[in-house]
Amino acid sequence: MKKIVLMVAVVACVAFASQNAQALTVNTSVENVAQDEYTKVELEDVPQAVKDAVAKDYEGSSIKEAFVAGADAAKKYKVVIVTEDQMEQTLLYNEKGEAIV
């Protein structure tokens, strides 16, 4: 009789423990953050301030291609440069030629 009571108690504990484990599942949510939409621009359309900043900060490199995002005063330029050792690097600048980190 003691074994039956003990077995019922063990089964009850296991049942409650499994219910608690199911209740503790963590709900995660994924937040989509809109990224800036960059559009390709001709190199002659890149502001001179950005060109000067690239020439100053990355001497000996050349601009391969450029992209722009934003409107009017909030324009951001993504510039792909080729360094002296033929490595490509992507940089971000604002319209004033200040690097964006």
KOLLUM-750053 format. One record per residue: residue number from 1; residue in three letters; y, z, x of N, C-alpha, C, O in turn. Coordinates in steps of 0.02 Angstrom, whole numbers. Layout:
R, NUM, ala, Y, Z, X, Y, Z, X, Y, Z, X, Y, Z, X
...
This chain:
R, 1, met, -59, 0, 41, 0, 0, 0, 63, 0, 43, 111, -35, 29
R, 2, lys, 61, 40, 97, 118, 43, 142, 130, -25, 174, 187, -45, 184
R, 3, lys, 76, -62, 189, 83, -127, 220, 116, -177, 172, 156, -218, 193
R, 4, ile, 100, -172, 108, 130, -217, 59, 204, -203, 51, 245, -249, 49
R, 5, val, 223, -140, 48, 294, -121, 42, 332, -143, 104, 388, -168, 99
R, 6, leu, 302, -133, 163, 333, -153, 225, 341, -229, 228, 392, -254, 251
R, 7, met, 291, -265, 205, 294, -338, 205, 348, -363, 157, 384, -410, 174
R, 8, val, 355, -332, 99, 407, -351, 51, 476, -338, 82, 522, -378, 73
R, 9, ala, 484, -283, 117, 548, -266, 149, 565, -317, 204, 623, -337, 210
R, 10, val, 517, -338, 243, 527, -387, 296, 547, -454, 266, 594, -487, 290
R, 11, val, 512, -475, 213, 528, -539, 180, 598, -536, 151, 635, -585, 156
R, 12, ala, 617, -481, 122, 685, -474, 93, 738, -478, 148, 789, -511, 139
R, 13, cys, 725, -445, 205, 773, -448, 261, 780, -520, 287, 835, -542, 301
R, 14, val, 725, -555, 293, 727, -624, 317, 765, -668, 268, 804, -711, 288
R, 15, ala, 754, -657, 204, 788, -697, 153, 863, -684, 155, 903, -731, 151
R, 16, phe, 884, -621, 161, 955, -605, 164, 986, -632, 229, 1043, -655, 228
R, 17, ala, 950, -628, 283, 975, -653, 348, 986, -728, 345, 1035, -754, 371
R, 18, ser, 940, -765, 315, 947, -837, 311, 1005, -856, 265, 1040, -904, 279
R, 19, gln, 1015, -819, 211, 1072, -832, 166, 1137, -819, 203, 1185, -857, 195
R, 20, asn, 1140, -768, 243, 1200, -752, 281, 1213, -805, 334, 1271, -824, 345
R, 21, ala, 1161, -830, 366, 1170, -882, 416, 1196, -946, 384, 1238, -981, 414
R, 22, gln, 1173, -963, 324, 1198, -1022, 290, 1271, -1012, 269, 1310, -1060, 269
R, 23, ala, 1289, -952, 251, 1358, -939, 229, 1407, -941, 288, 1467, -949, 278
R, 24, leu, 1382, -933, 348, 1425, -931, 407, 1437, -999, 438, 1466, -1003, 493
R, 25, thr, 1417, -1052, 406, 1429, -1118, 435, 1504, -1130, 438, 1542, -1112, 393
R, 26, val, 1526, -1161, 492, 1596, -1172, 505, 1616, -1240, 479, 1584, -1291, 494
R, 27, asn, 1669, -1242, 440, 1695, -1305, 415, 1748, -1329, 464, 1797, -1294, 477
R, 28, thr, 1738, -1388, 490, 1787, -1417, 535, 1821, -1475, 500, 1791, -1510, 460
R, 29, ser, 1883, -1484, 517, 1919, -1541, 488, 1947, -1583, 544, 1965, -1557, 597
R, 30, val, 1951, -1646, 532, 1977, -1693, 581, 2045, -1717, 556, 2051, -1739, 499
R, 31, glu, 2094, -1712, 599, 2161, -1734, 580, 2176, -1798, 617, 2174, -1800, 678
R, 32, asn, 2192, -1849, 580, 2211, -1912, 611, 2286, -1912, 625, 2326, -1901, 580
R, 33, val, 2302, -1924, 688, 2372, -1926, 707, 2391, -1998, 717, 2359, -2034, 756
R, 34, ala, 2442, -2019, 683, 2464, -2089, 690, 2493, -2100, 759, 2537, -2063, 781
R, 35, gln, 2469, -2150, 792, 2495, -2167, 858, 2547, -2221, 850, 2547, -2260, 802
R, 36, asp, 2591, -2223, 898, 2643, -2274, 897, 2611, -2343, 903, 2565, -2354, 942
R, 37, glu, 2637, -2388, 864, 2614, -2457, 867, 2658, -2495, 917, 2717, -2506, 905
R, 38, tyr, 2629, -2513, 972, 2665, -2550, 1024, 2655, -2624, 1012, 2600, -2647, 997
R, 39, thr, 2709, -2662, 1021, 2705, -2734, 1018, 2727, -2762, 1085, 2773, -2736, 1117
R, 40, lys, 2694, -2814, 1105, 2708, -2844, 1170, 2776, -2877, 1170, 2795, -2910, 1121
R, 41, val, 2813, -2869, 1225, 2878, -2901, 1232, 2879, -2940, 1298, 2840, -2926, 1344
R, 42, glu, 2922, -2989, 1301, 2931, -3027, 1362, 2965, -2983, 1414, 3003, -2938, 1397
R, 43, leu, 2952, -2996, 1478, 2980, -2955, 1531, 3056, -2958, 1531, 3089, -2910, 1550
R, 44, glu, 3085, -3015, 1512, 3157, -3019, 1511, 3188, -2978, 1455, 3249, -2965, 1456
R, 45, asp, 3148, -2956, 1406, 3173, -2914, 1352, 3170, -2839, 1368, 3194, -2798, 1329
R, 46, val, 3141, -2822, 1425, 3138, -2752, 1446, 3207, -2734, 1473, 3236, -2770, 1513
R, 47, pro, 3235, -2677, 1451, 3301, -2657, 1474, 3304, -2651, 1550, 3256, -2631, 1582
R, 48, gln, 3362, -2668, 1579, 3371, -2664, 1651, 3361, -2593, 1677, 3337, -2584, 1733
R, 49, ala, 3379, -2543, 1637, 3369, -2473, 1657, 3296, -2458, 1669, 3278, -2421, 1715
R, 50, val, 3252, -2486, 1627, 3180, -2475, 1636, 3155, -2511, 1698, 3117, -2483, 1737
R, 51, lys, 3178, -2572, 1708, 3159, -2610, 1768, 3181, -2574, 1832, 3144, -2570, 1880
R, 52, asp, 3243, -2548, 1831, 3269, -2512, 1889, 3230, -2448, 1902, 3216, -2431, 1960
R, 53, ala, 3211, -2413, 1849, 3173, -2351, 1857, 3104, -2366, 1887, 3081, -2328, 1931
R, 54, val, 3072, -2420, 1865, 3007, -2438, 1893, 3014, -2456, 1967, 2974, -2435, 2009
R, 55, ala, 3066, -2495, 1983, 3077, -2515, 2053, 3091, -2454, 2097, 3069, -2452, 2154
R, 56, lys, 3127, -2405, 2070, 3144, -2345, 2109, 3083, -2299, 2116, 3068, -2276, 2171
R, 57, asp, 3048, -2286, 2060, 2993, -2238, 2060, 2929, -2266, 2092, 2890, -2228, 2120
R, 58, tyr, 2919, -2331, 2087, 2858, -2362, 2111, 2876, -2422, 2155, 2863, -2480, 2138
R, 59, glu, 2907, -2407, 2211, 2931, -2458, 2257, 2874, -2504, 2279, 2820, -2480, 2297
R, 60, gly, 2886, -2568, 2278, 2836, -2617, 2299, 2790, -2639, 2243, 2747, -2682, 2253
R, 61, ser, 2797, -2610, 2183, 2755, -2629, 2127, 2792, -2681, 2084, 2852, -2689, 2090
R, 62, ser, 2754, -2715, 2042, 2784, -2764, 1998, 2760, -2752, 1927, 2705, -2727, 1916
R, 63, ile, 2802, -2770, 1879, 2785, -2761, 1808, 2740, -2819, 1787, 2760, -2877, 1793
R, 64, lys, 2681, -2803, 1762, 2634, -2853, 1739, 2648, -2872, 1667, 2651, -2931, 1650
R, 65, glu, 2655, -2821, 1623, 2669, -2833, 1553, 2704, -2772, 1524, 2701, -2718, 1553
R, 66, ala, 2737, -2782, 1467, 2774, -2727, 1436, 2765, -2729, 1360, 2753, -2782, 1331
R, 67, phe, 2769, -2670, 1331, 2762, -2662, 1259, 2817, -2615, 1235, 2842, -2574, 1274
R, 68, val, 2837, -2621, 1172, 2889, -2579, 1144, 2866, -2550, 1078, 2828, -2581, 1041
R, 69, ala, 2888, -2488, 1065, 2874, -2454, 1002, 2937, -2416, 981, 2978, -2398, 1024
R, 70, gly, 2944, -2405, 918, 3001, -2367, 893, 3055, -2414, 869, 3050, -2475, 871
R, 71, ala, 3108, -2382, 844, 3164, -2421, 817, 3229, -2398, 847, 3239, -2339, 861
R, 72, asp, 3272, -2444, 858, 3341, -2434, 881, 3345, -2384, 939, 3322, -2398, 994
R, 73, ala, 3375, -2326, 927, 3388, -2278, 980, 3325, -2242, 1004, 3327, -2209, 1057
R, 74, ala, 3270, -2246, 968, 3209, -2210, 986, 3156, -2257, 1015, 3097, -2243, 1008
R, 75, lys, 3177, -2311, 1046, 3128, -2357, 1073, 3093, -2328, 1135, 3124, -2295, 1177
R, 76, lys, 3028, -2340, 1138, 2988, -2320, 1196, 2956, -2383, 1224, 2933, -2426, 1188
R, 77, tyr, 2955, -2386, 1290, 2926, -2444, 1324, 2864, -2423, 1362, 2866, -2376, 1403
R, 78, lys, 2809, -2457, 1350, 2747, -2447, 1388, 2745, -2506, 1437, 2741, -2564, 1417
R, 79, val, 2746, -2489, 1501, 2750, -2540, 1553, 2687, -2536, 1596, 2670, -2483, 1620
R, 80, val, 2653, -2592, 1604, 2594, -2596, 1647, 2618, -2627, 1713, 2644, -2682, 1715
R, 81, ile, 2608, -2589, 1767, 2629, -2613, 1833, 2569, -2626, 1877, 2514, -2599, 1864
R, 82, val, 2579, -2666, 1927, 2529, -2677, 1979, 2558, -2649, 2043, 2610, -2672, 2067
R, 83, thr, 2524, -2599, 2072, 2549, -2567, 2133, 2533, -2610, 2194, 2498, -2661, 2189
R, 84, glu, 2558, -2589, 2251, 2548, -2626, 2313, 2474, -2636, 2330, 2455, -2687, 2358
R, 85, asp, 2432, -2587, 2312, 2360, -2592, 2326, 2322, -2624, 2268, 2261, -2615, 2262
R, 86, gln, 2357, -2662, 2226, 2329, -2702, 2171, 2295, -2659, 2117, 2249, -2683, 2083
R, 87, met, 2318, -2598, 2108, 2294, -2554, 2054, 2342, -2558, 1996, 2403, -2559, 2005
R, 88, glu, 2316, -2560, 1935, 2358, -2560, 1876, 2371, -2489, 1854, 2328, -2445, 1858
R, 89, gln, 2432, -2478, 1830, 2452, -2412, 1806, 2497, -2422, 1745, 2539, -2467, 1744
R, 90, thr, 2488, -2380, 1694, 2528, -2385, 1633, 2578, -2328, 1633, 2561, -2270, 1643
R, 91, leu, 2641, -2345, 1620, 2696, -2297, 1621, 2734, -2299, 1556, 2735, -2351, 1522
R, 92, leu, 2765, -2243, 1537, 2806, -2240, 1476, 2877, -2222, 1494, 2889, -2175, 1532
R, 93, tyr, 2924, -2261, 1467, 2995, -2249, 1479, 3033, -2254, 1413, 3011, -2289, 1367
R, 94, asn, 3089, -2218, 1409, 3133, -2229, 1352, 3182, -2285, 1369, 3178, -2313, 1424
R, 95, glu, 3226, -2303, 1324, 3271, -2359, 1334, 3321, -2348, 1390, 3349, -2396, 1417
R, 96, lys, 3332, -2284, 1408, 3379, -2268, 1462, 3346, -2269, 1530, 3379, -2258, 1581
R, 97, gly, 3281, -2283, 1533, 3246, -2285, 1597, 3220, -2217, 1619, 3202, -2208, 1677
R, 98, glu, 3217, -2169, 1574, 3191, -2103, 1589, 3117, -2101, 1574, 3095, -2122, 1521
R, 99, ala, 3078, -2075, 1622, 3005, -2072, 1613, 2988, -2023, 1556, 3018, -1970, 1550
R, 100, ile, 2940, -2043, 1516, 2914, -2001, 1462, 2847, -1975, 1484, 2802, -2013, 1503
R, 101, val, 2840, -1910, 1481, 2778, -1879, 1504, 2731, -1869, 1447, 2675, -1844, 1456
